[in-house]
Amino acid sequence: MTFGTAWLPVVATGPLIILAVAETRWSPSLGTCVAAAVSPSLALTAWSLIAQSTMAWWGALETLGLLCMALRTSAQPGRPAVAVAETVLISVTVLLLPLRTGSWQAFTGGGYVLTVALAVFITLGYTIRALEARRERTAREVRYGERLALARDLHDLIAHHMTGIIVQANAALSIQAAAPDKIEPILRNIAQAGAETLESTRRLVLVLREESNTPLRPGDLLTDLGELVSAHCAAASPGSGPTEAETARLEATAAARVARLRPEVETSAHRVVQEALTNVRRHAPDAHTIVRLDADTEQLRVTVTNTAPHRRALTPAGGGGGFGLLGLQERIEALDGTLRAGPLPDGGWEVSAALPLAPS
């Protein structure tokens, strides 16, 4: 019986616990995995006490598996009470392992070593848990901040439309007697501006306006994007002359040039290109970039594509990766659009947004 007890951690409980630790899409819930790891280990420890075993060691593979399971339980997000209970259960199971040797000296010495190991693994698990919680909190703050930024943009654009409506209404009143035939076009313009304002207001779910913010006015999207591309080229090749090859260019189809865009769509398209060009400068400073605008009867498509860089920036300016694309996605989805970003087969990168056009 002693021989069987000595070999079970090697051929049975150890491999079983390692399989329970492995996380795949077919794995059961973490609670089930904990039960599958703890039950055979405790059973083998109890059997060793009953059989009066004198094992020299209690199973390295089984110990490692239980320590990794403690890391998983302490790192799991949410439900802190459950995480603490499962971690305590695994810790007790680990600390009982030296009992299998039948030696009090081995139990005290092994318990000290295992306590230190548990402290390391559990600390690592709670560190992972804290980092994940901070990442989720930052992501929520980015989404909330982008919603507020969109709301401020809409606030300014609505104020612009309402100013135009008031001016046209006053103009209609002033020419009512002298030129009644010119009132109808003014009323049509007022009706159109009012419809656009109502559409923008529908998307305005929260307004937070600070005095330090600069009021926003709708402009010419192509002109604004041209300025962004020019600034990108200047930043990529400081001091270069006009004869050097351009690092970025703007392309716009005829349909995109005549497309009727809502003001919030214009500002969002501007933000997409601005964020994409910023990422190109950070991660692929010598890549060639194409900013392309296209449109059909329903959507404006904004695509920013860069080639594979000849050299990669070792430390991007401003630090590592951020949450810019996450905020953009929140903004685009608030406008009933879609955003996609990912690598290309040739090693480049593409950011593509589809934004709804204003009804004709």
C-alpha positions in Angstrom: 0.0 0.0 0.0 2.9 2.3 0.7 4.3 1.7 -2.8 0.9 2.7 -4.3 0.7 5.8 -2.2 4.2 6.9 -3.2 3.5 6.5 -6.9 0.0 7.9 -7.1 1.1 11.6 -7.1 3.3 10.8 -10.1 0.8 8.8 -12.2 -2.6 10.0 -11.0 -3.1 13.1 -8.9 -0.3 15.1 -10.4 -1.4 14.8 -14.0 -5.1 15.1 -13.0 -4.5 18.4 -11.2 -2.4 19.8 -14.1 -5.2 19.0 -16.5 -7.6 20.8 -14.1 -5.3 23.9 -14.1 -5.1 24.0 -17.9 -7.7 26.6 -19.2 -9.2 25.9 -22.6 -12.6 26.6 -24.3 -13.8 23.2 -23.3 -12.7 23.6 -19.6 -15.5 23.5 -17.0 -16.1 26.4 -14.6 -13.3 27.4 -12.2 -15.2 26.1 -9.2 -15.4 22.7 -10.8 -11.7 22.7 -11.6 -10.9 23.6 -8.0 -13.0 20.7 -6.8 -11.3 18.4 -9.3 -7.9 19.5 -8.1 -8.5 19.5 -4.3 -10.6 16.3 -3.9 -8.0 13.8 -5.1 -5.2 15.6 -3.3 -7.0 15.6 0.0 -8.1 12.0 -0.5 -4.5 10.9 -1.2 -3.3 12.8 1.9 -5.9 11.1 4.1 -5.0 7.7 2.6 -1.3 8.3 3.3 -2.1 8.9 7.0 -4.3 5.8 7.2 -1.7 3.6 5.5 1.2 5.1 7.6 3.1 6.0 4.5 6.7 7.2 4.7 7.1 8.9 1.3 10.3 10.9 0.8 8.4 13.5 -1.2 4.7 14.4 -1.7 4.7 15.0 -5.5 6.3 18.0 -7.3 3.8 17.9 -10.2 0.8 17.9 -7.9 2.3 20.7 -5.8 3.0 22.8 -8.8 -0.6 22.2 -10.1 -2.1 23.3 -6.8 0.0 26.4 -6.7 -1.0 27.4 -10.2 -4.6 26.8 -9.3 -4.2 29.1 -6.3 -2.9 31.7 -8.7 -5.9 31.3 -10.9 -8.4 31.6 -8.1 -6.8 34.7 -6.6 -6.6 36.3 -10.0 -10.2 35.7 -11.1 -12.2 38.9 -11.6 -15.3 39.6 -9.6 -16.9 37.7 -6.7 -14.1 38.3 -4.1 -15.7 36.2 -1.5 -15.7 33.2 -3.8 -12.1 33.8 -4.8 -11.0 34.0 -1.2 -12.8 30.8 -0.2 -11.4 28.8 -3.1 -7.9 30.2 -2.5 -8.1 29.3 1.2 -9.2 25.8 0.3 -6.4 25.2 -2.1 -3.9 26.7 0.4 -5.0 24.3 3.2 -4.7 21.4 0.7 -1.1 22.5 -0.2 -0.1 22.9 3.4 -1.3 19.4 4.3 0.9 17.8 1.6 3.9 17.2 3.9 1.8 15.0 6.2 2.2 12.3 3.6 5.9 11.8 4.7 4.9 10.7 8.2 7.6 12.9 9.7 6.9 15.9 11.9 10.2 17.5 10.9 9.4 17.1 7.2 5.9 18.6 7.9 7.3 21.7 9.6 10.1 22.3 7.1 7.9 21.5 4.1 5.1 23.7 5.5 7.5 26.7 5.7 8.6 26.2 2.1 5.0 25.7 0.9 3.9 28.8 2.8 6.5 30.9 1.0 5.5 29.4 -2.3 1.8 30.1 -1.7 2.5 33.7 -0.7 4.4 34.2 -4.0 1.7 32.6 -6.2 -1.2 34.3 -4.4 0.5 37.7 -4.4 1.1 37.3 -8.2 -2.6 36.3 -8.6 -3.9 39.3 -6.8 -1.5 41.6 -8.7 -2.9 40.2 -12.0 -6.4 40.8 -10.6 -5.6 44.4 -9.6 -4.0 45.1 -13.0 -7.1 43.7 -14.8 -9.4 45.8 -12.6 -7.4 48.9 -13.4 -7.5 48.1 -17.1 -11.3 47.7 -17.1 -11.7 50.9 -15.1 -9.5 52.8 -17.5 -11.5 51.4 -20.4 -14.7 52.6 -18.8 -13.3 56.0 -18.2 -12.1 56.2 -21.9 -15.6 55.2 -23.1 -17.3 57.7 -20.8 -14.8 60.5 -21.8 -15.5 59.8 -25.5 -19.2 60.0 -24.9 -18.7 63.4 -23.2 -16.5 64.6 -26.0 -19.1 63.6 -28.6 -21.8 65.4 -26.5 -19.7 68.6 -26.4 -19.2 68.4 -30.2 -23.0 68.0 -30.7 -23.7 70.8 -28.3 -21.6 73.2 -30.3 -23.0 72.0 -33.6 -26.5 72.3 -32.4 -25.8 75.8 -31.2 -24.5 76.6 -34.7 -27.6 75.3 -36.4 -29.9 77.1 -34.0 -28.0 80.4 -34.6 -28.6 79.9 -38.4 -32.3 79.2 -37.9 -32.8 82.4 -35.8 -30.9 84.5 -38.3 -33.0 83.2 -41.3 -36.3 83.6 -39.3 -35.4 87.2 -38.6 -34.5 87.7 -42.3 -37.9 86.3 -43.3 -39.7 88.6 -41.0 -37.8 91.6 -42.3 -38.6 90.9 -46.0 -42.1 89.6 -45.5 -43.8 92.7 -46.8 -41.3 93.8 -49.4 -40.4 90.4 -51.0 -42.9 87.7 -50.0 -41.7 85.4 -52.9 -38.4 85.0 -51.2 -39.8 83.7 -47.9 -40.5 80.1 -49.2 -36.7 79.2 -49.8 -35.9 80.6 -46.3 -38.6 78.5 -44.7 -37.2 75.4 -46.5 -33.7 76.1 -45.2 -35.2 76.6 -41.7 -37.0 73.3 -41.9 -33.9 71.5 -43.1 -31.7 73.0 -40.4 -34.4 72.1 -37.8 -34.5 68.4 -39.0 -30.7 68.2 -38.8 -30.7 69.7 -35.3 -33.3 67.2 -34.1 -31.3 64.3 -35.5 -28.2 65.6 -33.6 -30.2 66.1 -30.5 -31.4 62.5 -30.6 -27.8 61.4 -30.2 -27.1 63.8 -27.4 -27.6 61.7 -24.2 -25.4 63.7 -21.9 -23.9 67.2 -22.0 -20.9 68.3 -20.0 -19.6 71.6 -21.1 -16.4 73.2 -19.6 -15.5 76.9 -20.1 -12.0 75.9 -21.2 -13.3 74.1 -24.3 -13.0 75.8 -27.6 -16.4 76.0 -29.4 -16.6 73.8 -32.4 -18.0 74.8 -35.8 -18.6 72.6 -38.8 -16.0 73.0 -41.5 -14.9 71.5 -44.8 -13.9 67.9 -44.0 -11.6 67.6 -47.0 -9.8 70.8 -46.1 -9.4 69.7 -42.5 -8.1 66.2 -43.5 -5.7 67.8 -46.0 -4.3 69.9 -43.1 -3.9 66.7 -41.0 -2.1 64.9 -43.8 0.2 67.9 -44.4 1.0 68.1 -40.7 1.7 64.4 -40.7 4.2 64.7 -43.6 5.9 67.6 -42.0 6.3 65.7 -38.7 7.6 62.6 -40.5 10.2 64.6 -42.5 11.1 67.7 -40.6 13.0 70.2 -42.7 12.5 68.3 -45.9 12.1 70.1 -49.2 9.1 69.8 -51.6 11.1 67.5 -53.9 11.2 64.6 -51.3 8.7 61.8 -51.5 5.5 62.4 -49.5 4.9 60.1 -46.6 1.2 60.4 -46.7 -1.5 61.4 -49.2 -5.3 62.1 -49.2 -7.6 60.4 -51.7 -11.3 61.2 -52.0 -13.7 59.8 -54.6 -16.2 61.9 -56.3 -19.0 60.4 -54.3 -17.2 61.3 -51.0 -16.7 64.9 -52.2 -20.4 65.5 -52.8 -21.8 63.4 -50.0 -24.1 65.1 -47.5 -22.6 64.7 -44.0 -24.1 65.4 -40.6 -21.8 67.7 -38.6 -21.2 65.0 -36.0 -20.1 62.6 -38.7 -17.6 65.1 -40.1 -16.0 65.6 -36.6 -15.9 61.8 -36.1 -14.3 61.2 -39.5 -11.7 63.9 -38.5 -11.0 62.1 -35.2 -10.6 58.7 -37.0 -7.9 60.1 -39.3 -6.3 62.1 -36.5 -6.0 59.0 -34.2 -4.8 56.7 -37.1 -2.1 59.2 -38.2 -0.9 59.6 -34.6 -0.6 55.8 -34.3 1.4 55.7 -37.5 3.9 58.3 -36.2 4.2 56.3 -32.9 4.6 52.8 -34.3 5.7 53.1 -38.0 7.3 56.5 -38.4 8.8 55.8 -41.8 5.7 54.1 -43.3 3.8 55.4 -46.3 0.2 56.2 -45.5 -2.9 56.6 -47.6 -6.0 58.4 -46.2 -9.0 57.5 -48.4 -12.6 58.7 -48.4 -15.3 56.9 -50.3 -19.1 57.0 -50.1 -22.2 55.2 -51.4 -25.9 56.0 -50.9 -25.8 55.1 -47.2 -22.3 55.4 -45.8 -19.1 57.4 -45.7 -16.1 55.1 -45.5 -12.9 56.5 -44.0 -9.8 54.3 -44.4 -6.2 54.9 -43.2 -3.7 52.4 -44.5 0.0 52.4 -43.9 2.7 50.1 -45.3 5.0 48.0 -43.2 7.7 50.2 -41.6 11.3 49.9 -42.6 12.2 50.4 -38.9 9.9 50.2 -35.9 9.9 52.7 -33.1 11.6 51.0 -30.1 9.8 53.3 -27.6 6.8 55.1 -29.1 6.5 58.8 -28.2 4.2 59.1 -25.2 4.7 55.6 -24.0 3.2 52.3 -25.1 -0.3 51.4 -26.4 -3.2 53.4 -25.2 -7.0 53.5 -25.5 -7.4 55.8 -28.5 -9.0 53.2 -30.7 -11.3 52.1 -27.9 -12.6 55.7 -27.5 -13.0 56.0 -31.2 -15.1 52.8 -31.3 -17.4 54.2 -28.6 -17.8 57.4 -30.6 -18.5 55.6 -34.0 -20.9 53.2 -32.5 -22.8 56.1 -30.9 -23.4 57.3 -34.4 -24.6 53.9 -35.6 -21.4 53.3 -37.5 -18.6 50.7 -37.4 -14.9 50.8 -36.8 -12.3 48.1 -37.7 -8.6 48.1 -37.1 -6.1 45.4 -37.7 -2.9 44.3 -39.5 -2.6 43.7 -43.2 -1.0 40.6 -44.9 2.0 42.7 -46.1 2.8 43.8 -42.5 1.0 47.1 -42.7 -2.0 48.3 -40.7 -5.4 49.6 -41.6 -8.0 51.6 -39.7 -11.4 51.7 -41.4 -14.6 53.4 -40.3 -18.1 53.4 -41.8 -20.4 56.3 -40.9 -24.0 56.8 -41.9 -24.8 59.6 -44.3 -27.5 62.2 -43.8 -30.8 61.3 -45.5 -31.3 63.0 -48.8 
